Amino acid sequence: MRNVQGNGGEECGYRLIVAPQQPDIALGIRPDNPRLGQGDAVAITVSAVRKDEFDGDIRLAVEGEPQDGAAARSIEFRPDDNEAAPRIE
């Protein structure tokens, strides 16, 4: 067995971890710190990286509605989706 640099042998130690799958997701947002003033809108990109064969729907919602009663926005990823571009107002 050798590593990606071609090194190997008895003096090299390797660790193999065997564990059950733990389906999960990692979410990202760009820009990472969107700023809005009153009456502003911004387009963001939300990405979902599926881990260990997670194949379910992903639903996200904005919590804490503004006091003016504006509706909360939601985003839904189907199993084949990995990116969405909602507009936040």
Secondary structure, DSSP 8 states (H G I E B T S, - for coil): -B-TTS-BSTT------------EEEEEEESSS----TT--EE-EEEEEEETT--S-EEEE--S--TT-----EEEE-TT--EE--EE-
